[in-house]
Structures are given as structure tokens and as C-alpha cells.
Amino acid sequence: MPRFSRSVLSLLTAASLAAAGCRVAAPVAPPRAAAVPLAFPLAAVTPVADSAATAAAGATGPITAPDSASFARQPWRELFADPNLVSLIDTALQANPDLRITLQRIEIARADLRVRRGALLPQVEGVASVGVERFGEYTLDGVGNYDTNLSPNVEGKRRIPNPTPDFFLGLRSSWEIDLWGKLRQRRQAAYLRLLATERGRHLVQTQLVAEVARQYFTLLSHDNELLVLRRNQQFQERALDIVRTLKGAGRANELAVQQFRAQLLRTRALEAKTQQQIAATENTLNRLLGRYPRPIARPVSILEQPLPSRLTAGLPAATLLRRPDVRQAELELVATRADVSAARAAFLPSLKLTPFVGLHAYRASVLFTTPGSLAYGLLAGLSAPLFNRAELQADYRRSVAQQQIAYSTYQKAIQVGFEEVTTNLRGIENYQRVFDLQQEEVEALQQAVSISDDLFKANYATYLEVISAQRNVLDAELELTDTRRQQFLLLIDLYRALGGGWTPVAAGE
């Protein structure tokens, strides 16, 4: 076969192998997701009950859903009117360990972005090297050195090459030309993950503001429960004294005395349990503030804390995208798309330039003698994977799987946000009705206790009726306190679910 034909065949064979090695996997389409509803389903609007206690507490009015999520845009300093709570949140935002950890994760993501940006630029190294090498007698380098002054060249004698020194001082570089956008896609993915970590900081801040407020209002509810228990203890102690007096007069028996005593002991046990709950809640709140346990100032009762007069939910399409977790999941999804593109581009040929320039000599004394010691060069190499591409294929499949996970995570974040907003919207309105009804129940049961005491003294009611009335009013007052706590917790959860608590109104996001 002629030499020209063999050369052409070799080139065709190499081109075929290169084409086979550069074959790129087709992109994988994500699954189809359900559309987000156009509006949040709301409960029927109910007017606020007109009572003195409700008005004093600033009860929640009707809930509406206009096009602007003004409630979520409201800064937390304006949402919470209690200056003690505002001070606690300020402290938490400065010293909370979780928030500090998140800030360091942002620094890690920022450093990774610098690495990805640097991959697009030439890598230049300053080199100062000294070496020595003895070439073999039967090598081309060894034979070549016979004719230099580095090896003896005595006629008629065996010539043995001497060790050859090598000195180099200069610059060496390596630069991969981004032909197919692989490095740019990796840089894009790093940039998006940096933005995602920023959204992660917003998410931690939102959760932290909400959790501090939750623990604070839980603490206030325990305080009110303690007041209720101590007030009812006074009633029960007085009732126990009365029944003991009646027993001495022959109008009651020991069974009645023990029943009243058991009622009092039960209330005292509930008081001790509530004190433990107060201590645990204070410790949890102090941990969120990044400090060791200490007393928490709370001069205002939970029944005196105001609730917003009107709430606006906004439209789902705009409101849910305000949530930091949804934004974080969205950025992670776009970042995984860039990862897949980079993994696909890795199957294509890569071009790398490796230039160098410097002073190169076989003797230190002549190293700085220019231009004789000046050396430079440039090597350009084009390489493509042909065989054993398992690592590239595995990296591509991993990237595709991570993209599918990110897509499902994004859809889940939207669905969870929609669920939380809907639940809290209904809960705020329903618990307002519960609070109004329970408040009337407490007033009725308090009158029942007073009437039962009078009837028992006049021998028109049994001691069991008195005990039942006292127990009922105690349970009702405790439930009323818990309902008020639930109202504040639902309000806080709605604020968090709508993406509030991390950006001022002027941010316009």
C-alpha cells in the first residue's frame, strides 16, 4: 500500500475514533409538575366579635388576599409590638450559632466560586529548579554528550559520560482553552450555589426570627397559666377551709374534705409542672440567643399582646417565590443544570496550552548569560476520551440524578409553602372564633363557681358540684390561654410561610 494511502487511512481511523469518543449523551427532560393554584383557598370571612377583652387584645380581623403580600413584606420590628421581643430577636441575629455557621458556608461557596473562575485563566508558576542526571552510555543522550565538554573524549579509550547538571529559572504555564463551555458552566454552577447559600442565610434568619417569637409567646402563655393556677389555688384553699368548718359543724363529712384537698393538690402539681415548662422554655430561648441560661424579661401578659387588625396573604405565584427555601431550591436546580452541561461537555476534546520561558543552562555560572541561556517553548495538545470513559459517564449520571433531586426538591418546597400558608390562614381565623367562644365559656364558668359556693354554703348544692365547677373553670382558663398562644403561633408561622422576616420593605423583593 502506498505511503500516502496509509497516511490517509490513519487519519480517517483517528477521526472515526475521535468522533466516537466525542459522542455526548442526550439531555434528560424533567418530569412534568402540577401547576400552582392561582389563589390561596380561604375560609369564609367572619367579622370579629365585639367584646371588650377582644378589642383590648387587638384581635385579628378578616383575612384577605390581594395582589400584594404586604403582610410578608412587613419588617419584623413592626410586626412584633413588644420591645422585649424585638430586643431578643436582635440579640439572636447577632449571636445565634446556626446563623454564624450559615455565614461561614457562604464564605466556603464564595471560595469555590474563586476556584472556578481561576480555572478559566492561565495558571502561571515561577520555577527555580536544580537537577543532575547521568545518561546511559548506550543512549542517544549519552552518545550526544560524548562530543561536548561534559564528557571525556580520549581517543582509544572507553568514553564514560559524566553526570549532567541542569539549572532552570523562569515561568511555566498551563492553560485549558474552554472550547465547549465546560469551565464556564462549572463557574456558573458555583455562582448559583453562592446565591443559594445567601438564600440559605435568609432562610435561617426567617426561621430564627419565627422560633424566637414562638418561644417568647410560649413563655408568656406559661406565665399566664401559672397565674391562673395560683388564682384558682386561692379559691380552692378557701373552699377547703369552708368544708372543714362545715365538717366541724356537722354539715359535711370527711369524704368532702378529702375531695377538696385532692382538688387542691392537683392544682399545686400543675403549678410545679408549669414552672418546669417555664424553666425549659427560658433555657431554649437563651440557647437561640447564643447565651447561657438567664431570666427573660416579659412584663406584658399574653392576653394583653396585640394581634394585627388585618392580614393579607398575596397571590401564590408571587408569595411562594418570596420564600427563601423556594428561592434556594430554585437556584440549586439551575446550578444542577449547569453541572449536567459541564458533564456533557467533558466528553468533547479539550485543548491545553503549556508554554514556558526562562533561563536554562547546564552550569550555574552561565545561567544568567543571555541570550545563550534563554529558553522558551509552547506545547498545544488536543485530547479526547476514547476508551474507558466510565468515570465521565458516572459523573454525567450523577449530575443527572442530582438535577432530578433538585427538581423534586423545588416542587416539594412550593407544595410545602402552599400547604403552610393555607393551613395558617384558616387557623388564624378559626382560632379567633375559638378564642371568642372560650372567653364567653370562662365568664359563664366563673359565675358558676360563685353560685355553687353560695349554694353549697346554703346547703342547696353538693360538694361535688362545687368541685366540678372549680375544675371546669380552671380547665377553661388554661384552654383560653393555650388558644391565645396558638393564635400567636399561627400568626408567626404565617409570617414565616409567606417569606417574611429577612428583608426590609425597601428591598422590593
C-alpha positions in Angstrom: 0.0 0.0 0.0 1.4 3.4 -0.9 2.6 5.6 1.9 0.1 8.4 1.1 -2.8 5.8 1.3 -1.6 4.6 4.6 -1.4 8.1 5.9 -4.9 8.9 4.8 -6.2 5.7 6.3 -4.5 6.5 9.6 -6.1 10.0 9.6 -9.6 8.6 8.9 -9.2 6.0 11.6 -8.1 8.6 14.1 -11.0 10.8 13.1 -13.5 8.0 13.5 -12.2 7.2 16.9 -12.3 10.8 17.9 -15.9 11.1 16.7 -16.8 8.0 18.6 -15.1 9.4 21.7 -16.8 12.8 21.4 -20.3 11.4 21.4 -22.4 13.2 24.0 -25.3 11.8 25.9 -28.7 13.4 25.2 -30.1 15.7 28.0 -32.8 14.2 30.2 -36.1 16.1 30.4 -37.5 16.7 34.0 -40.9 15.2 34.9 -44.0 17.4 34.4 -45.2 19.1 37.5 -48.7 20.3 38.5 -49.4 24.0 38.1 -49.6 26.2 41.2 -53.1 27.3 42.1 -54.0 30.9 41.2 -55.1 31.8 44.8 -55.0 30.5 48.3 -58.2 28.9 49.5 -59.6 30.9 52.3 -62.2 30.2 55.0 -65.3 32.3 55.0 -64.7 35.8 56.2 -66.1 36.2 59.7 -66.5 39.5 61.5 -64.6 39.9 64.7 -66.6 39.5 67.9 -67.3 42.8 69.5 -66.2 42.3 73.1 -64.2 44.5 75.5 -61.5 41.9 76.0 -61.1 41.2 72.3 -60.8 44.8 71.5 -58.2 45.3 74.2 -56.2 42.4 72.9 -56.3 43.7 69.3 -58.0 40.7 67.8 -57.4 39.6 64.2 -59.9 40.9 61.7 -61.0 39.5 58.3 -58.3 37.9 56.2 -58.0 39.0 52.6 -55.7 38.0 49.7 -55.0 41.0 47.4 -52.2 41.1 44.8 -49.6 42.4 47.2 -48.1 40.3 50.0 -47.9 43.3 52.3 -48.0 41.2 55.5 -44.9 39.2 54.5 -43.1 42.5 53.5 -43.8 44.0 56.9 -40.5 44.1 58.9 -40.5 42.0 62.0 -39.7 45.1 64.1 -43.1 46.4 63.1 -44.9 43.1 63.3 -44.0 42.5 66.9 -45.0 45.4 69.1 -43.4 44.1 72.3 -40.0 45.8 72.7 -38.7 42.9 74.8 -39.3 40.5 72.0 -37.6 42.9 69.5 -34.6 43.1 71.7 -34.4 39.3 72.0 -34.6 38.9 68.2 -31.8 41.5 67.7 -29.6 39.5 70.1 -30.4 36.2 68.3 -29.5 37.7 64.9 -26.1 38.7 66.3 -25.1 35.7 68.3 -27.1 32.6 67.2 -24.6 29.8 66.3 -26.7 28.4 63.4 -26.7 31.8 61.7 -22.9 32.1 62.2 -22.5 28.6 60.7 -24.5 29.7 57.7 -22.3 32.8 57.2 -19.2 30.5 57.1 -20.9 28.3 54.5 -21.4 31.4 52.4 -17.6 32.0 52.6 -17.0 28.4 51.5 -19.3 28.9 48.5 -17.5 32.2 47.7 -14.1 30.5 47.8 -15.4 27.7 45.5 -16.5 30.4 43.0 -13.0 31.9 43.0 -11.6 28.5 42.2 -14.0 28.0 39.3 -13.2 31.5 38.0 -9.5 30.8 38.2 -9.8 27.6 36.1 -10.7 29.9 33.1 -7.4 31.8 33.4 -3.8 30.5 32.7 -2.0 29.0 35.6 1.5 30.5 35.8 4.1 29.1 38.1 7.5 30.6 39.0 10.1 27.8 38.8 13.6 27.5 40.1 15.0 24.0 39.7 18.3 22.4 40.0 19.0 18.8 38.9 21.7 16.4 37.8 21.4 13.4 35.5 23.8 10.8 34.2 22.8 9.5 30.8 23.4 5.9 29.9 26.4 5.1 27.8 24.3 3.4 25.1 21.6 6.1 24.9 21.2 8.9 22.4 21.6 11.5 25.2 24.7 9.7 26.4 26.2 9.5 22.9 25.4 13.1 22.2 27.3 14.2 25.3 30.5 12.5 24.2 31.1 15.4 21.8 30.7 18.0 24.5 32.9 19.2 27.2 30.8 17.5 29.7 32.3 14.0 28.9 35.9 12.9 28.3 36.7 12.2 24.7 40.0 10.4 24.8 40.9 8.5 21.6 41.5 4.8 22.0 39.9 4.7 25.5 36.4 3.9 26.6 34.4 7.1 27.0 32.1 7.3 30.0 29.6 10.2 30.1 29.8 12.4 33.2 26.7 13.4 35.2 25.0 16.4 33.5 23.8 19.3 35.7 20.6 21.2 34.9 19.6 24.7 36.0 16.3 26.4 35.2 14.9 29.7 36.4 11.7 31.0 34.8 7.9 30.7 34.3 5.8 27.7 33.3 2.1 27.9 32.5 -0.8 25.6 31.8 -4.0 26.9 30.2 -7.0 24.9 29.2 -8.9 26.6 26.4 -12.7 26.4 27.2 -13.8 25.3 23.7 -17.2 23.9 24.7 -18.1 25.9 27.8 -17.3 23.2 30.4 -15.3 25.5 32.6 -17.8 28.3 32.2 -20.7 26.0 33.2 -18.8 25.0 36.3 -18.2 28.6 37.1 -21.9 29.3 36.6 -22.9 26.5 38.9 -20.5 27.8 41.6 -22.0 31.3 41.3 -25.6 29.9 41.6 -24.7 27.9 44.6 -23.2 31.1 46.2 -26.6 32.8 45.7 -28.3 29.7 47.1 -26.2 29.9 50.3 -27.3 33.5 50.5 -30.9 32.4 50.3 -30.0 29.8 52.9 -28.9 32.6 55.2 -32.2 34.3 54.7 -34.0 31.0 55.4 -32.1 30.6 58.7 -32.8 34.2 59.6 -36.5 33.7 58.9 -36.7 30.5 60.9 -34.7 32.1 63.7 -37.0 35.2 64.0 -40.0 32.9 64.0 -38.6 30.5 66.6 -37.6 33.2 69.0 -41.1 34.7 68.7 -42.6 31.2 69.2 -40.6 30.5 72.3 -41.3 34.0 73.7 -45.1 33.7 73.3 -45.0 30.2 74.6 -43.2 31.6 77.7 -45.9 34.2 78.1 -48.6 31.6 77.9 -46.9 29.5 80.6 -46.7 32.7 82.7 -50.5 33.2 82.3 -51.1 29.5 83.1 -49.1 30.0 86.3 -51.3 33.0 87.3 -54.4 31.0 86.6 -53.3 28.1 88.7 -52.3 30.3 91.6 -55.6 32.3 91.5 -57.6 29.0 91.4 -55.4 27.7 94.3 -56.7 30.6 96.4 -60.3 29.7 95.6 -59.7 26.0 96.3 -57.9 26.8 99.6 -60.8 28.9 100.7 -63.2 26.2 99.7 -61.2 23.6 101.6 -61.3 25.8 104.7 -65.1 26.2 104.3 -65.7 22.5 104.0 -63.6 21.8 107.1 -65.6 24.4 109.0 -68.8 22.7 107.8 -67.5 19.3 108.8 -66.9 20.7 112.3 -70.5 21.9 112.3 -71.7 18.5 111.2 -72.9 19.7 107.8 -70.1 17.9 105.8 -68.1 14.7 106.1 -64.5 13.6 105.7 -65.1 12.5 102.1 -65.9 16.0 101.1 -62.8 17.3 102.9 -60.6 14.8 101.0 -62.2 15.6 97.7 -61.5 19.3 98.1 -58.0 18.5 99.3 -57.3 16.3 96.3 -58.5 19.1 94.0 -56.0 21.5 95.6 -53.2 19.0 95.4 -53.9 18.5 91.7 -53.7 22.3 91.1 -50.4 22.5 93.0 -49.0 19.7 90.9 -50.0 21.5 87.7 -48.2 24.6 89.1 -45.0 22.7 89.6 -45.3 21.3 86.1 -45.8 24.7 84.7 -42.8 26.1 86.5 -40.7 23.4 84.9 -42.1 24.3 81.5 -41.2 27.9 82.1 -37.6 27.0 83.0 -37.3 24.8 79.9 -38.7 27.4 77.6 -36.4 30.1 79.1 -33.4 27.8 78.5 -34.4 27.1 74.9 -34.8 30.8 74.3 -31.4 31.6 75.7 -29.8 28.9 73.5 -31.4 30.6 70.5 -29.9 33.9 71.7 -26.4 32.2 71.8 -26.0 32.6 75.6 -26.3 30.6 78.8 -29.5 30.4 80.9 -30.6 33.6 82.5 -34.0 35.2 83.3 -36.1 36.6 80.4 -37.8 39.9 80.9 -41.5 39.7 79.9 -43.7 42.3 81.7 -46.7 42.2 79.3 -49.2 39.3 79.6 -50.0 37.3 76.5 -53.7 38.4 76.8 -52.5 42.0 76.5 -50.4 41.4 73.5 -51.9 42.9 70.3 -52.7 40.9 67.1 -52.7 42.5 63.7 -56.1 44.0 62.8 -55.9 42.8 59.2 -53.8 40.2 57.3 -53.0 40.0 53.6 -51.8 36.7 52.0 -51.0 37.7 48.5 -51.1 35.6 45.3 -49.3 32.2 45.4 -47.2 32.8 42.3 -45.6 35.9 43.9 -45.8 34.9 47.5 -44.2 31.5 47.3 -41.3 32.7 45.3 -40.6 35.1 48.2 -39.9 32.2 50.5 -36.1 31.7 51.0 -36.4 27.9 50.8 -38.1 28.1 47.4 -35.6 30.5 46.1 -32.7 28.4 47.4 -34.2 25.3 45.8 -34.7 27.1 42.5 -31.1 28.3 42.4 -29.9 24.7 43.3 -32.0 23.4 40.4 -30.4 25.9 37.9 -27.0 25.0 39.3 -27.5 21.3 38.7 -28.4 22.1 35.1 -25.1 23.8 34.7 -23.5 20.7 36.2 -25.1 18.5 33.7 -24.0 20.7 30.8 -20.4 20.6 32.1 -20.6 16.8 32.5 -21.8 16.5 28.9 -19.0 18.9 27.6 -16.4 16.7 29.4 -16.9 14.1 26.6 -15.7 16.6 24.0 -12.0 17.2 23.1 -10.1 19.6 25.3 -7.3 21.9 24.2 -4.5 22.7 26.6 -1.6 25.1 26.1 1.6 24.7 28.1 4.1 27.5 27.4 7.3 28.2 29.3 10.0 30.8 29.3 13.2 31.2 31.4 16.9 30.8 31.8 18.2 27.3 31.2 21.8 26.1 31.4 24.0 23.1 32.3 26.2 25.2 34.5 25.3 27.8 37.2 28.0 30.2 36.2 26.4 30.7 32.7 22.7 30.6 33.8 22.4 34.4 33.6 24.4 34.7 30.4 21.8 35.8 27.8 20.7 35.3 25.2 22.7 32.0 25.3 20.7 30.7 28.3 17.3 32.0 27.2 14.8 29.2 26.6 11.2 29.2 25.7 8.6 26.9 24.2 4.9 26.2 23.6 3.1 22.9 23.5 -0.5 22.7 22.4 -2.3 19.4 23.0 -5.8 18.3 21.9 -7.1 15.3 23.8 -10.4 13.5 23.8 -11.6 10.4 25.8 -11.8 7.3 23.6 -11.7 4.2 25.8 -12.6 3.6 29.4 -14.9 6.6 29.8 -16.6 5.1 32.8 -15.6 8.0 35.0 -17.1 10.5 32.7 -20.2 8.5 32.3 -20.5 8.1 36.0 -20.1 11.8 36.6 -22.8 12.5 34.0 -25.2 10.1 35.5 -24.5 11.6 39.0 -25.2 15.1 37.7 -28.4 14.0 36.0 -29.6 12.3 39.2 -28.7 15.4 41.2 -30.7 17.5 38.8 -33.7 15.3 39.2 -33.4 15.5 43.0 -33.1 19.3 42.8 -36.2 19.4 40.6 -38.2 17.3 43.1 -36.9 19.4 46.0 -38.0 22.6 44.3 -41.5 21.2 43.6 -41.7 20.0 47.2 -40.7 23.4 48.6 -43.5 25.0 46.6 -46.1 22.5 47.8 -45.0 22.7 51.4 -45.2 26.5 51.2 -48.7 26.4 49.8 -49.7 24.0 52.5 -48.3 26.1 55.3 -49.9 29.3 54.1 -53.3 27.7 53.6 -53.2 26.0 57.0 -52.2 29.1 58.9 -54.7 31.3 57.1 -57.5 29.1 58.1 -56.1 28.5 61.5 -55.9 32.2 62.4 -59.5 32.8 61.6 -60.8 29.6 63.2 -58.8 30.2 66.4 -60.2 33.7 66.6 -63.7 32.2 66.8 -62.4 29.6 69.3 -61.0 32.3 71.5 -64.2 34.4 71.5 -66.3 31.3 72.4 -63.9 30.2 75.1 -63.8 33.6 76.6 -67.6 33.5 77.0 -67.3 30.0 78.4 -64.8 31.2 81.1 -67.1 34.0 82.1 -70.0 31.6 82.4 -68.0 29.1 84.5 -66.7 31.8 86.8 -70.3 32.8 87.6 -71.0 29.1 88.1 -68.2 28.8 90.7 -69.5 31.8 92.6 -73.1 30.5 92.5 -72.0 27.0 93.6 -70.1 28.4 96.5 -73.2 30.3 97.7 -75.5 27.3 97.2 -73.1 25.0 99.0 -73.0 27.3 102.0 -76.8 27.4 102.0 -76.9 23.6 101.7 -78.6 23.7 98.3 -75.6 22.2 96.4 -73.4 19.2 97.0 -69.6 19.5 97.4 -69.2 17.5 94.1 -71.0 20.3 92.2 -68.6 22.8 93.8 -65.5 20.7 92.9 -66.8 20.2 89.4 -67.4 23.9 88.9 -63.9 24.8 90.2 -62.3 22.2 87.9 -64.2 23.3 84.9 -63.3 26.9 85.3 -59.6 26.0 85.8 -59.5 23.9 82.6 -61.4 26.5 80.6 -59.0 29.3 81.7 -56.0 27.1 80.8 -57.5 26.3 77.4 -58.2 30.0 76.8 -54.5 30.8 77.5 -53.5 28.0 75.1 -55.8 29.3 72.4 -54.3 32.7 72.6 -50.8 31.1 72.3 -52.0 29.2 69.3 -53.2 32.4 67.7 -49.7 33.9 68.0 -48.0 30.8 66.8 -50.2 30.7 63.7 -49.5 34.3 63.1 -45.8 33.7 63.3 -46.0 30.6 61.1 -48.0 32.5 58.5 -45.4 35.3 58.5 -42.6 32.7 58.1 -44.6 30.8 55.5 -45.1 33.9 53.4 -41.3 34.6 53.4 -41.3 37.4 55.9 -38.6 38.3 58.4 -35.5 38.6 56.3 -35.7 41.7 54.1 -36.9 45.2 54.7 -39.8 46.8 52.8 -37.5 48.9 50.7 -35.8 45.8 49.3 -38.6 45.4 46.8 -38.2 41.6 46.5 
